[in-house]
């Protein structure tokens, strides 16, 4: 354990931040999996709805510093392509 007051405070802050980041990342992954599972099930309406809901979640993860903006763009593009492929097929 830390011996200096400032180091103790940093340790407390780290625990809080880590919990917040883990929760945010989990929310992000759940949103992405929701779209993927809907596409694999062949449910076009659900896939479109989940894609629409996943967009802002992915964007907020970027704003919170959880993922890089290029990774967010890559996720959104890939999900959109899968939904579009489902619509076409």
Secondary structure, DSSP 4 states (H G I P E B T S, - for coil): ---SHHHHHHHHHHHHHHHHHHHHHHHHHHHHHHHHHHHHHT-HHHHHHHHHHHHHHHHHHHHTTSS-HHHHHHHHHHHHHHHHHHHH-
